[in-house]
Amino acid sequence: MIDISGTYTDQYQLTMGQVYFSKGEAEETAIFDYFFRKLPFEGGFAIFAGLETLLDYLQDFKFSDKDLEFLSTQNFSKEYLDYLKDFRFRGKIFSMKEGDVVFPGAPVVRVEANIIEAQIIETLLLNVLNFQTLIATKAARMAIQAKGSTLIDFGLRRAQGFGGYHASRAAIIGGFEATSNTRAGRDFHFPVSGTMAHSFIQSYENELDAFRDFAEIHPKNTILLVDTYNTLKSGIPNAIQVGKEMESRGEKLKGIRLDSGDLAYLSRKSREMLDKAGLDYVKISVSNQLDEHLIKSLLDQEAPIDIFGVGTNLVTGKPDAALDGVYKLSFFKNKPRIKLSETIAKVTLPHRKQVYRLLDDSGNFLGADVVCVADEGNPEMMYHPYDPLKFRFVGDVEKEELLSLVMEDQKRVHKETSIKEIKEFSKKRLEQLPTEYKRFFNPHIYKVGISGKLKDERNYLIEEHKNKRS
């Protein structure tokens, strides 16, 4: 884990906190919702990731002596700094399960804590959940297009600093099988993968000797990079020769890797040459600026590729550099709160809320979630958030509650979930999502509606604020 302490936040969280503290409101309970407004990559779904990382950080989130020494130079009062000295997150977190399929407008996480605690953790929460959800979603899109081929994360060297560490975690949740990121593999207990670079081959006087030495030292994991000089005239012939030499020793060449050129053409030619030499078991892996579009194109061309190594476009979330997740106050001092906007889509939903997912008779998703006031129970009606003419009766539809308590008073209320368990859960949830929402182009729009009670409460607050201004 990367070391995180109390100053891993934005300064305005702390300046607001001092006002609450000075006015005697530090212990007033606040409720904030984390949600996002737009799906990334022009897709039809997102994969929620980063929850376990966030809970890990919050269990020991505090201000160190170094933090407090720095803050003492930032015009904060001694009394406020003394308060921060004992700061811990003792509130509650309600959340959807990590790995679930999530959609715009519905609260994914609900935070209930005193106003200072809830405010100070905002930056950390957004930083972790926005990024990992973005990368897990990108990975899931690639996994769908890979159609069973193996995906490996190669992105650490091209990531934005330490973002590569959590990107590897999110990639596994989204459907990748392994990573080149040794530290992430150590910490999160998933497979690591890596063989050779072009520099290794260049360091030898000839390619064949480089291949032979590598096969000698790594006989159980020999994947040869064949495009350093000429893929079809030297790389593949030399790989075949080493593969035959390995067979004579009772070993097997595991694979070859293509890192440049026309990958569809070169993979077909390589497959033909390997098969002709009796090395039909040797896997073909490719890398070089891959993304879901190129993976789809290669497999649509029936390129015989077994393994995709994906780097830059995965860990940077290209072309969407960030998920637009937000953290909005919905309840404070025993009153519902609302943020108004000239843009109707940016008007927030007040109150403590629950989210229900509608299910069909087979347990698959019906294509709609309903956001409700938390204590209203099974909603009878579902309304479009902004169009009063769009609604449907849902009282007789099977529903699943999505938000549950995951942390209280610095402790998880459930056993820590492993990456493998999160990945398997996410795969299952994607299988429950109908195909039209997973289309590569122009996916169907998943509906997120609100209950009648929540609609009425929101509209009442809008009118109340209008009257205050008039």
C-alpha positions as CSV (number, residue, x, y, z in Angstrom):
1,M,0.0,0.0,0.0
2,I,1.1,3.6,-0.7
3,D,1.5,5.6,2.5
4,I,-1.5,7.9,2.9
5,S,-2.0,10.4,5.8
6,G,-4.4,13.2,6.6
7,T,-2.8,15.8,4.3
8,Y,-3.7,13.6,1.3
9,T,-6.6,16.0,0.8
10,D,-7.4,19.3,-0.8
11,Q,-6.7,22.4,1.3
12,Y,-10.3,23.6,1.1
13,Q,-11.5,20.5,2.9
14,L,-9.3,21.7,5.9
15,T,-10.3,25.3,5.7
16,M,-14.0,24.5,5.7
17,G,-13.3,22.1,8.6
18,Q,-11.9,24.9,10.7
19,V,-15.0,27.0,10.2
20,Y,-17.2,24.0,11.3
21,F,-14.9,23.5,14.3
22,S,-14.8,27.1,15.3
23,K,-18.6,27.4,15.1
24,G,-19.2,24.4,17.2
25,E,-20.6,22.2,14.4
26,A,-17.8,19.6,14.3
27,E,-20.1,16.8,15.5
28,E,-23.1,17.6,13.3
29,T,-23.9,14.6,11.2
30,A,-23.6,15.0,7.4
31,I,-24.5,12.6,4.6
32,F,-22.7,12.7,1.3
33,D,-23.3,10.7,-1.9
34,Y,-20.6,9.6,-4.4
35,F,-21.9,9.1,-7.9
36,F,-20.9,9.9,-11.5
37,R,-22.8,11.7,-14.3
38,K,-21.5,10.2,-17.5
39,L,-20.3,6.8,-18.7
40,P,-16.8,6.7,-20.0
41,F,-15.6,5.5,-23.4
42,E,-19.1,6.0,-25.0
43,G,-20.0,2.7,-23.4
44,G,-23.1,1.3,-21.8
45,F,-21.8,0.5,-18.3
46,A,-19.1,1.1,-15.7
47,I,-17.4,-1.3,-13.3
48,F,-17.2,0.0,-9.7
49,A,-13.6,-0.4,-8.4
50,G,-11.4,0.9,-5.5
51,L,-13.7,0.3,-2.5
52,E,-11.3,-2.1,-0.7
53,T,-8.4,0.3,-1.3
54,L,-10.4,3.1,0.2
55,L,-11.4,1.1,3.2
56,D,-7.8,0.1,3.8
57,Y,-6.7,3.7,3.8
58,L,-9.6,4.9,6.0
59,Q,-8.8,2.3,8.7
60,D,-5.7,4.2,9.6
61,F,-6.4,7.7,8.2
62,K,-4.9,10.2,10.5
63,F,-2.7,13.3,10.7
64,S,1.0,12.5,11.4
65,D,3.3,14.7,13.4
66,K,4.8,15.8,10.0
67,D,1.3,16.7,8.7
68,L,0.5,18.8,11.8
69,E,3.9,20.5,11.7
70,F,3.2,21.5,8.1
71,L,-0.4,22.6,8.8
72,S,0.9,24.8,11.6
73,T,2.4,27.0,8.9
74,Q,-0.9,27.4,7.1
75,N,-2.8,29.8,9.4
76,F,-4.8,27.1,11.2
77,S,-5.6,27.7,14.8
78,K,-3.9,25.7,17.6
79,E,-7.2,24.5,18.8
80,Y,-8.2,23.1,15.4
81,L,-4.8,21.4,15.0
82,D,-5.3,19.8,18.4
83,Y,-8.6,18.5,17.1
84,L,-6.9,17.1,14.0
85,K,-4.3,15.4,16.2
86,D,-7.0,13.0,17.3
87,F,-8.8,12.8,13.9
88,R,-10.0,9.3,12.8
89,F,-12.8,8.4,10.4
90,R,-15.4,7.1,12.8
91,G,-18.4,7.4,10.5
92,K,-20.3,4.9,8.4
93,I,-19.9,4.0,4.8
94,F,-22.6,2.4,2.8
95,S,-21.6,1.1,-0.6
96,M,-22.5,-1.0,-3.6
97,K,-20.2,-4.1,-3.9
98,E,-16.9,-3.6,-5.5
99,G,-16.9,-5.0,-9.0
100,D,-20.6,-4.3,-9.6
101,V,-21.9,-2.8,-12.8
102,V,-22.9,0.8,-12.1
103,F,-24.6,3.6,-14.0
104,P,-24.8,7.4,-14.0
105,G,-26.9,9.2,-11.4
106,A,-27.3,6.5,-8.8
107,P,-25.4,6.8,-5.5
108,V,-22.6,4.2,-5.5
109,V,-21.3,5.1,-2.0
110,R,-23.0,7.0,0.9
111,V,-20.9,8.5,3.6
112,E,-22.5,9.3,7.0
113,A,-20.2,11.0,9.5
114,N,-19.6,14.2,11.4
115,I,-19.2,17.1,8.9
116,I,-15.4,17.4,9.3
117,E,-14.8,13.7,8.9
118,A,-17.1,13.5,5.9
119,Q,-15.5,16.6,4.3
120,I,-11.8,15.7,4.8
121,I,-12.1,12.2,3.3
122,E,-13.8,13.5,0.1
123,T,-10.6,14.0,-1.9
124,L,-9.2,10.6,-1.0
125,L,-12.5,8.9,-1.9
126,L,-12.8,10.6,-5.2
127,N,-9.1,10.1,-6.0
128,V,-9.3,6.3,-5.4
129,L,-12.8,5.5,-6.7
130,N,-12.8,7.7,-9.8
131,F,-9.5,6.3,-11.1
132,Q,-10.0,2.6,-10.4
133,T,-13.6,2.6,-11.7
134,L,-12.3,4.3,-14.9
135,I,-9.6,1.7,-15.4
136,A,-11.7,-1.3,-14.4
137,T,-14.3,-0.2,-17.0
138,K,-11.7,0.2,-19.7
139,A,-10.4,-3.3,-18.8
140,A,-13.8,-4.8,-19.0
141,R,-14.4,-3.4,-22.4
142,M,-11.2,-5.0,-23.6
143,A,-12.1,-8.3,-21.9
144,I,-15.4,-8.4,-23.8
145,Q,-13.7,-7.8,-27.1
146,A,-10.9,-10.3,-26.4
147,K,-13.5,-13.1,-26.4
148,G,-11.5,-15.4,-24.1
149,S,-8.0,-14.5,-25.1
150,T,-5.7,-13.7,-22.2
151,L,-5.1,-10.0,-21.3
152,I,-2.0,-8.8,-19.4
153,D,-1.4,-5.4,-18.0
154,F,1.9,-3.9,-19.4
155,G,1.2,-0.3,-18.4
156,L,3.3,0.6,-15.4
157,R,6.0,2.4,-17.3
158,R,3.5,4.6,-19.1
159,A,1.2,5.4,-16.2
160,Q,0.9,8.7,-14.5
161,G,3.3,8.2,-11.6
162,F,2.0,5.9,-8.9
163,G,-1.3,5.7,-10.7
164,G,0.1,2.6,-12.3
165,Y,0.0,0.7,-9.0
166,H,-3.8,1.0,-8.6
167,A,-4.4,0.7,-12.4
168,S,-3.0,-2.8,-12.2
169,R,-5.4,-3.7,-9.5
170,A,-8.4,-2.2,-11.4
171,A,-7.3,-4.0,-14.6
172,I,-7.6,-7.4,-12.8
173,I,-11.1,-6.5,-11.5
174,G,-12.1,-5.6,-15.1
175,G,-11.0,-9.0,-16.5
176,F,-7.2,-9.0,-17.0
177,E,-5.3,-12.2,-16.0
178,A,-1.9,-10.8,-15.0
179,T,0.3,-7.8,-14.8
180,S,3.9,-6.9,-15.4
181,N,3.7,-4.8,-12.2
182,T,5.7,-6.8,-9.7
183,R,4.8,-4.6,-6.7
184,A,1.1,-4.8,-7.4
185,G,1.3,-8.6,-7.9
186,R,3.0,-8.8,-4.5
187,D,0.6,-6.6,-2.6
188,F,-2.7,-7.8,-4.3
189,H,-1.8,-11.5,-4.8
190,F,-2.4,-11.8,-8.5
191,P,-0.2,-13.3,-11.2
192,V,2.8,-11.3,-12.6
193,S,4.2,-11.8,-16.1
194,G,7.3,-10.7,-17.9
195,T,10.0,-12.1,-20.1
196,M,12.4,-9.9,-22.2
197,A,12.8,-6.5,-23.9
198,H,14.5,-5.6,-27.2
199,S,17.5,-4.4,-25.2
200,F,18.2,-8.0,-24.0
201,I,18.5,-9.2,-27.6
202,Q,20.5,-6.2,-28.7
203,S,23.0,-6.9,-25.9
204,Y,24.0,-10.1,-27.7
205,E,26.0,-10.4,-30.9
206,N,23.2,-12.4,-32.5
207,E,19.5,-13.1,-31.8
208,L,19.8,-16.8,-31.6
209,D,22.2,-16.8,-28.7
210,A,20.0,-14.4,-26.8
211,F,17.0,-16.8,-27.3
212,R,19.1,-19.8,-26.3
213,D,20.4,-18.2,-23.1
214,F,16.9,-17.1,-22.1
215,A,15.5,-20.5,-22.7
216,E,18.3,-22.1,-20.6
217,I,17.6,-19.8,-17.6
218,H,13.8,-19.7,-17.9
219,P,12.8,-23.1,-19.4
220,K,9.3,-23.0,-17.9
221,N,8.5,-19.4,-19.1
222,T,10.2,-18.9,-22.4
223,I,8.4,-16.3,-24.5
224,L,10.6,-14.9,-27.2
225,L,10.4,-11.4,-28.5
226,V,10.7,-11.9,-32.3
227,D,10.6,-8.5,-33.9
228,T,13.9,-6.9,-32.9
229,Y,15.4,-7.3,-36.3
230,N,13.1,-9.1,-38.8
231,T,10.1,-11.0,-37.6
232,L,9.6,-13.5,-40.4
233,K,13.2,-13.8,-41.6
234,S,15.1,-14.1,-38.3
235,G,12.8,-13.8,-35.3
236,I,10.4,-16.7,-36.0
237,P,13.1,-19.0,-37.6
238,N,15.3,-18.5,-34.5
239,A,12.4,-19.1,-32.2
240,I,11.6,-22.3,-34.0
241,Q,15.2,-23.5,-33.7
242,V,15.2,-22.8,-30.0
243,G,11.8,-24.4,-29.6
244,K,13.1,-27.6,-31.3
245,E,16.2,-27.6,-29.0
246,M,13.9,-27.2,-26.0
247,E,11.8,-30.2,-27.2
248,S,15.0,-32.3,-27.3
249,R,15.5,-31.5,-23.6
250,G,12.0,-32.4,-22.7
251,E,11.0,-28.7,-22.4
252,K,8.5,-26.5,-24.3
253,L,8.7,-23.1,-25.8
254,K,5.8,-21.2,-24.2
255,G,5.3,-18.4,-26.7
256,I,6.5,-15.7,-29.0
257,R,5.7,-12.0,-28.8
258,L,5.1,-9.5,-31.6
259,D,5.5,-5.8,-30.6
260,S,5.4,-4.0,-33.9
261,G,4.2,-4.1,-37.5
262,D,1.0,-5.4,-39.0
263,L,0.0,-7.6,-36.1
264,A,-2.8,-9.4,-38.0
265,Y,-0.6,-10.3,-40.9
266,L,2.5,-11.2,-38.8
267,S,0.5,-13.3,-36.3
268,R,-1.0,-15.3,-39.2
269,K,2.4,-15.9,-40.8
270,S,3.9,-16.7,-37.5
271,R,1.2,-19.2,-36.8
272,E,1.7,-20.9,-40.1
273,M,5.5,-21.2,-39.6
274,L,5.2,-22.5,-36.0
275,D,2.5,-25.0,-37.0
276,K,4.6,-26.2,-40.0
277,A,7.5,-26.8,-37.6
278,G,5.3,-28.9,-35.3
279,L,5.1,-26.1,-32.6
280,D,1.4,-25.7,-32.7
281,Y,1.3,-25.5,-28.9
282,V,3.4,-22.2,-28.9
283,K,1.2,-19.2,-28.0
284,I,1.3,-16.0,-29.9
285,S,1.2,-12.8,-27.9
286,V,1.1,-9.2,-29.1
287,S,1.6,-5.8,-27.7
288,N,2.1,-2.2,-29.1
289,Q,-0.5,0.5,-28.3
290,L,-3.4,-1.9,-28.0
291,D,-6.9,-0.9,-26.9
292,E,-10.4,-2.4,-27.2
293,H,-10.8,-1.0,-30.7
294,L,-7.6,-2.7,-32.0
295,I,-8.3,-5.9,-30.1
296,K,-11.7,-6.0,-31.7
297,S,-10.2,-5.3,-35.2
298,L,-7.6,-8.0,-34.9
299,L,-10.0,-10.7,-33.8
300,D,-12.6,-9.6,-36.4
301,Q,-9.8,-10.3,-38.9
302,E,-9.4,-13.8,-37.3
303,A,-5.8,-13.0,-36.2
304,P,-4.6,-16.1,-34.3
305,I,-3.6,-14.2,-31.2
306,D,-3.7,-15.9,-27.8
307,I,-2.4,-13.1,-25.5
308,F,-2.8,-9.3,-25.6
309,G,-0.3,-7.2,-23.6
310,V,-2.0,-3.8,-23.1
311,G,-0.1,-0.8,-21.7
312,T,-0.6,2.9,-22.2
313,N,-4.2,3.0,-23.4
314,L,-5.3,0.9,-20.4
315,V,-3.6,2.6,-17.5
316,T,-4.3,6.1,-18.7
317,G,-7.9,5.4,-19.5
318,K,-7.5,6.8,-23.0
319,P,-9.3,8.7,-24.4
320,D,-11.2,9.6,-21.1
321,A,-8.6,10.8,-18.7
322,A,-10.9,10.9,-15.7
323,L,-14.3,9.6,-14.5
324,D,-16.5,12.6,-13.6
325,G,-17.5,11.2,-10.2
326,V,-18.7,13.7,-7.6
327,Y,-19.3,13.9,-3.9
328,K,-22.4,15.9,-2.9
329,L,-24.0,16.8,0.4
330,S,-27.5,15.4,0.7
331,F,-28.4,15.7,4.4
332,F,-27.1,18.0,7.3
333,K,-28.4,19.0,10.7
334,N,-31.4,16.7,10.3
335,K,-32.5,18.4,7.1
336,P,-32.3,17.2,3.5
337,R,-30.0,19.4,1.3
338,I,-29.9,20.1,-2.4
339,K,-27.6,21.8,-4.9
340,L,-29.4,23.7,-7.6
341,S,-28.1,24.5,-11.0
342,E,-29.2,26.1,-14.3
343,T,-28.3,22.7,-15.8
344,I,-31.1,20.4,-14.7
345,A,-28.9,17.3,-14.8
346,K,-26.7,18.9,-12.1
347,V,-29.5,19.4,-9.6
348,T,-28.6,16.9,-6.8
349,L,-30.9,14.5,-5.1
350,P,-31.5,15.2,-1.3
351,H,-31.9,12.8,1.6
352,R,-30.4,9.6,2.8
353,K,-31.0,7.2,-0.1
354,Q,-31.1,3.6,-1.2
355,V,-30.8,2.2,-4.7
356,Y,-32.8,-0.8,-6.0
357,R,-31.9,-2.8,-9.1
358,L,-34.8,-4.2,-11.0
359,L,-34.5,-7.9,-11.9
360,D,-36.4,-10.2,-14.4
361,D,-37.6,-13.7,-13.6
362,S,-34.2,-15.1,-14.3
363,G,-32.4,-12.8,-12.0
364,N,-30.9,-10.7,-14.9
365,F,-31.0,-6.9,-14.9
366,L,-34.1,-5.3,-16.3
367,G,-32.2,-2.3,-17.4
368,A,-33.2,0.1,-14.6
369,D,-32.2,1.2,-11.1
370,V,-34.5,3.2,-8.8
371,V,-33.1,5.7,-6.3
372,C,-35.3,6.1,-3.2
373,V,-35.4,7.7,0.2
374,A,-33.7,5.1,2.3
375,D,-36.6,4.4,4.7
376,E,-39.5,4.2,2.1
377,G,-39.1,0.5,1.3
378,N,-40.2,-1.1,-2.0
379,P,-41.0,1.7,-4.4
380,E,-44.2,1.4,-6.4
381,M,-43.3,3.9,-9.1
382,M,-40.2,4.9,-11.0
383,Y,-39.9,8.4,-12.5
384,H,-37.5,9.9,-15.0
385,P,-35.2,12.3,-13.0
386,Y,-36.0,15.3,-15.2
387,D,-39.0,14.4,-17.5
388,P,-42.2,14.3,-15.5
389,L,-44.0,12.6,-18.4
390,K,-41.8,9.5,-18.2
391,F,-42.6,6.9,-15.5
392,R,-43.5,3.3,-15.0
393,F,-45.1,1.0,-12.3
394,V,-42.4,-1.2,-10.7
395,G,-44.3,-2.3,-7.5
396,D,-44.5,-5.9,-8.7
397,V,-40.9,-6.2,-10.0
398,E,-38.3,-8.1,-8.1
399,K,-35.7,-5.8,-6.7
400,E,-32.2,-5.9,-5.2
401,E,-30.9,-3.4,-2.6
402,L,-27.5,-2.2,-3.7
403,L,-26.2,-0.1,-0.8
404,S,-25.1,-1.8,2.4
405,L,-23.0,-0.9,5.4
406,V,-19.3,-1.7,4.8
407,M,-17.5,0.4,7.4
408,E,-18.3,1.8,10.8
409,D,-16.0,3.4,13.4
410,Q,-12.7,2.7,11.5
411,K,-13.6,-1.0,11.0
412,R,-14.9,-3.0,8.1
413,V,-18.2,-4.7,8.9
414,H,-17.4,-7.5,6.4
415,K,-14.4,-9.7,5.6
416,E,-11.9,-8.1,3.3
417,T,-12.8,-9.2,-0.3
418,S,-9.9,-10.6,-2.4
419,I,-9.2,-9.4,-5.9
420,K,-10.1,-12.9,-7.2
421,E,-13.5,-12.7,-5.5
422,I,-14.2,-9.2,-6.8
423,K,-13.2,-10.2,-10.3
424,E,-15.5,-13.2,-10.3
425,F,-18.3,-11.1,-8.9
426,S,-17.8,-8.5,-11.6
427,K,-17.8,-11.1,-14.3
428,K,-21.1,-12.6,-12.9
429,R,-22.7,-9.1,-12.8
430,L,-21.7,-8.4,-16.4
431,E,-23.3,-11.7,-17.4
432,Q,-26.5,-10.5,-15.8
433,L,-26.4,-7.3,-17.9
434,P,-28.3,-7.8,-21.2
435,T,-26.3,-7.8,-24.3
436,E,-27.7,-4.5,-25.7
437,Y,-26.0,-2.6,-22.9
438,K,-22.6,-4.2,-23.7
439,R,-22.7,-3.4,-27.4
440,F,-19.4,-1.9,-28.7
441,F,-21.1,0.8,-30.7
442,N,-24.3,2.7,-29.6
443,P,-25.1,0.6,-26.5
444,H,-28.6,0.8,-25.1
445,I,-29.1,3.4,-22.3
446,Y,-29.6,1.9,-18.9
447,K,-32.2,3.8,-17.0
448,V,-31.7,5.3,-13.5
449,G,-35.0,6.7,-12.1
450,I,-36.2,8.1,-8.8
451,S,-39.1,7.1,-6.6
452,G,-42.2,9.2,-6.2
453,K,-41.3,10.2,-2.6
454,L,-37.8,11.3,-3.6
455,K,-39.2,13.2,-6.6
456,D,-41.6,15.0,-4.3
457,E,-38.9,15.8,-1.7
458,R,-36.6,17.2,-4.4
459,N,-39.3,19.3,-6.0
460,Y,-40.3,20.7,-2.6
461,L,-36.8,21.8,-1.9
462,I,-36.4,23.4,-5.3
463,E,-39.6,25.4,-4.7
464,E,-38.4,26.3,-1.2
465,H,-35.2,27.7,-2.5
466,K,-37.0,29.6,-5.2
467,N,-39.2,31.2,-2.6
468,K,-36.3,32.2,-0.5
469,R,-34.8,34.1,-3.5
470,S,-38.0,35.8,-4.5
